[in-house]
Amino acid sequence: MTQEFDVVVIGTGAAGSTVALGCAQAGRRVAIVDKRPFGGTCALRGCDPKKVLVGPEEIVHRRHDIGNVLQGALAVDWPQLMRFKRTFTDPVPGEREASYRDAGITCFHGEARFSDPSTIAVNGDALRATNIVLGAGSRPVTLGIPGEAYITTSEQFLNLDALPRRIVFIGGGYISFEFAHLVARYGADATILHRGARALPQFDADLVSRLVDASRDAGITIELNSQVRGVERTADGLTVQTDRASFTGDMVVHGAGRVPEIDDLDLERGNVQRSKRGVTVNAFLQSTSNPNVYAAGDSADSGGPPLTPVGSFTGEIVVANMLHGNHREADFSTIPSLVFSNPVLAAVGVDDVGDGVEIKGGDMSSWYSYRRIGERYAAYKLFVHKAEDRVLGAHFLGPGTEELINVFTLAIRHRIPAAQLRDMIYAYPTYTSDIAYML
């Protein structure tokens, strides 16, 4: 049966939800499709459940750093922690679908595929639309190595009923570092294998080096320049073979990056061109080959980082351009990025020196904010344009970083003079009250 809509949205994560609800509020006839439970990566199998698991880790980390001030051991009940996590994730699909229906959006469960440039096929239905929006999220990249079937995905890791004693992580990105810090403080042996010369290449090299030191101090083994060749089951567990050595664990976790989950959409039938990074779009997030199609979030080859706020942000741009004609472009120059390790790593803006740019930075572990909690790894680096007196880039390592970075994101985006940041009267003592000393 063919059904007519103004907009068909594929994906129920941050990008898809923003588009569907925005168009429905504007009076458009909207359908939304997802082959997985409604809610998307962040709410169900990404940042939200991960942050729930990190909560007790922060307490364990602080207990270790504060030394003899606190007495007695801390133990985390992993099954109880997972039950707590599910109180956040289990209600999401039902609540998300109810919100769509309340907004007048027609919901479809199943695999969506293009049958022609303006029609999506799902479960035998043909959804014909003026506009089709791809917001299908991402999946772990296919590694193409022997034994790949033995590897646990990040989604599977976030649903473990029990924590293995030895875990090997493939890849040196934020997924591996966040999970490795988590399990190390919960008593497991963690190993990170990274093929490059340095981990987390999208972050400042000096601060990454400090985080690597902090990770090793936490008992995490980090092997750089280690290209994984395959995984095999042995009598002692799972053995990961690299070009340099072998590493054995009870579980091997995929942390080697993600790619757009658009391979099964039959894009060719929809005349939708793509690259490795996603659907090829113009500055307005419109497909360059099919003007009826837009892409948002991880589905778009837009140059934006694969982050949940970017999904919502690009979804808003797609809604504006579909409803009122192409007029709004995406600016990704001031998007903050975080690694929820312990300590936390953060970055926003530039990370290189240009003409007239001054670098301000250094170790903060002896500062009151960090010494009072025993944090030995805390540092910052700011890039300040001297003539214009404004911050161009900010990079932090330490507790409180996940909030501190937002102050600098605001300052960079709205060109707030560094003098105003320095001279502001902050609540004290807080992490943000240290800004005056940084500048």
ZIQUI-V466441 format. One record per backbone hydrogen bond with DSSP energy under -0.5 kcal/mol. CO is the residue of the C=O (numbers start at 1). NH is the residue of the N-H. If there is no record, write none. Layout:
co:CO nh:NH
co:CO nh:NH
This chain:
co:1 nh:126
co:3 nh:128
co:5 nh:130
co:6 nh:131
co:7 nh:31
co:8 nh:133
co:9 nh:11
co:9 nh:33
co:10 nh:135
co:13 nh:17
co:14 nh:18
co:15 nh:19
co:16 nh:20
co:17 nh:21
co:18 nh:22
co:19 nh:23
co:20 nh:24
co:21 nh:25
co:22 nh:26
co:23 nh:28
co:24 nh:27
co:28 nh:30
co:29 nh:6
co:29 nh:7
co:30 nh:106
co:31 nh:9
co:32 nh:108
co:33 nh:11
co:34 nh:110
co:37 nh:40
co:39 nh:43
co:40 nh:44
co:41 nh:45
co:42 nh:46
co:42 nh:48
co:42 nh:49
co:46 nh:50
co:47 nh:51
co:48 nh:52
co:49 nh:53
co:50 nh:54
co:51 nh:55
co:52 nh:55
co:52 nh:56
co:53 nh:57
co:54 nh:58
co:55 nh:59
co:56 nh:60
co:57 nh:61
co:58 nh:62
co:59 nh:63
co:60 nh:64
co:61 nh:65
co:62 nh:66
co:64 nh:67
co:66 nh:69
co:67 nh:70
co:76 nh:78
co:77 nh:81
co:78 nh:82
co:79 nh:83
co:80 nh:84
co:81 nh:85
co:82 nh:86
co:83 nh:87
co:84 nh:87
co:85 nh:88
co:85 nh:89
co:86 nh:90
co:89 nh:92
co:89 nh:93
co:91 nh:95
co:92 nh:96
co:93 nh:97
co:94 nh:98
co:95 nh:99
co:96 nh:100
co:97 nh:101
co:98 nh:102
co:99 nh:103
co:100 nh:105
co:101 nh:104
co:106 nh:32
co:108 nh:34
co:113 nh:121
co:116 nh:115
co:116 nh:119
co:118 nh:129
co:119 nh:115
co:119 nh:116
co:120 nh:127
co:121 nh:113
co:122 nh:125
co:125 nh:122
co:125 nh:127
co:126 nh:3
co:126 nh:128
co:127 nh:120
co:128 nh:5
co:131 nh:8
co:132 nh:294
co:133 nh:10
co:133 nh:135
co:134 nh:296
co:135 nh:13
co:135 nh:16
co:137 nh:261
co:139 nh:259
co:145 nh:148
co:146 nh:231
co:147 nh:150
co:148 nh:151
co:152 nh:254
co:153 nh:157
co:154 nh:158
co:156 nh:159
co:157 nh:160
co:162 nh:164
co:165 nh:189
co:166 nh:250
co:166 nh:251
co:167 nh:191
co:168 nh:253
co:169 nh:171
co:169 nh:193
co:170 nh:255
co:172 nh:200
co:173 nh:177
co:174 nh:178
co:175 nh:179
co:176 nh:180
co:177 nh:181
co:178 nh:182
co:179 nh:183
co:180 nh:184
co:181 nh:185
co:182 nh:186
co:183 nh:188
co:184 nh:187
co:188 nh:190
co:189 nh:167
co:190 nh:221
co:191 nh:169
co:192 nh:194
co:192 nh:223
co:193 nh:171
co:194 nh:226
co:196 nh:225
co:200 nh:203
co:204 nh:208
co:205 nh:209
co:206 nh:210
co:207 nh:211
co:208 nh:212
co:209 nh:213
co:210 nh:214
co:211 nh:215
co:212 nh:216
co:213 nh:217
co:214 nh:218
co:215 nh:220
co:216 nh:219
co:220 nh:222
co:221 nh:192
co:221 nh:223
co:222 nh:224
co:223 nh:194
co:225 nh:227
co:226 nh:228
co:227 nh:243
co:229 nh:146
co:230 nh:241
co:232 nh:239
co:234 nh:237
co:237 nh:234
co:238 nh:240
co:238 nh:249
co:239 nh:232
co:239 nh:241
co:240 nh:242
co:240 nh:247
co:241 nh:229
co:241 nh:230
co:245 nh:242
co:247 nh:240
co:249 nh:238
co:251 nh:168
co:252 nh:152
co:253 nh:170
co:253 nh:255
co:255 nh:173
co:257 nh:141
co:259 nh:139
co:260 nh:262
co:262 nh:265
co:265 nh:114
co:266 nh:269
co:266 nh:270
co:267 nh:272
co:268 nh:271
co:271 nh:273
co:273 nh:280
co:275 nh:278
co:278 nh:275
co:279 nh:281
co:279 nh:301
co:280 nh:288
co:282 nh:285
co:283 nh:330
co:285 nh:295
co:286 nh:282
co:290 nh:293
co:292 nh:132
co:293 nh:287
co:294 nh:134
co:296 nh:299
co:297 nh:300
co:299 nh:279
co:300 nh:302
co:305 nh:307
co:307 nh:311
co:308 nh:312
co:309 nh:313
co:310 nh:314
co:311 nh:315
co:312 nh:316
co:313 nh:317
co:314 nh:318
co:315 nh:319
co:316 nh:320
co:317 nh:321
co:318 nh:322
co:319 nh:323
co:320 nh:324
co:321 nh:325
co:330 nh:332
co:332 nh:335
co:334 nh:336
co:337 nh:347
co:339 nh:341
co:339 nh:345
co:344 nh:398
co:345 nh:339
co:346 nh:396
co:347 nh:337
co:348 nh:394
co:354 nh:357
co:356 nh:386
co:358 nh:360
co:358 nh:384
co:360 nh:382
co:362 nh:380
co:364 nh:367
co:367 nh:370
co:367 nh:371
co:368 nh:372
co:370 nh:373
co:370 nh:375
co:371 nh:374
co:374 nh:376
co:376 nh:378
co:378 nh:364
co:378 nh:365
co:379 nh:397
co:380 nh:362
co:381 nh:395
co:382 nh:360
co:382 nh:384
co:383 nh:392
co:383 nh:393
co:384 nh:358
co:384 nh:386
co:385 nh:389
co:385 nh:390
co:389 nh:418
co:390 nh:385
co:392 nh:350
co:393 nh:383
co:394 nh:348
co:395 nh:381
co:396 nh:346
co:397 nh:379
co:398 nh:401
co:400 nh:403
co:400 nh:404
co:401 nh:405
co:403 nh:406
co:403 nh:407
co:404 nh:407
co:404 nh:408
co:405 nh:409
co:406 nh:410
co:407 nh:411
co:408 nh:412
co:409 nh:413
co:410 nh:414
co:411 nh:416
co:412 nh:415
co:416 nh:391
co:417 nh:420
co:417 nh:421
co:418 nh:422
co:419 nh:423
co:420 nh:424
co:424 nh:426
co:431 nh:434
co:432 nh:435
co:433 nh:436
co:434 nh:437
co:434 nh:438
co:435 nh:439
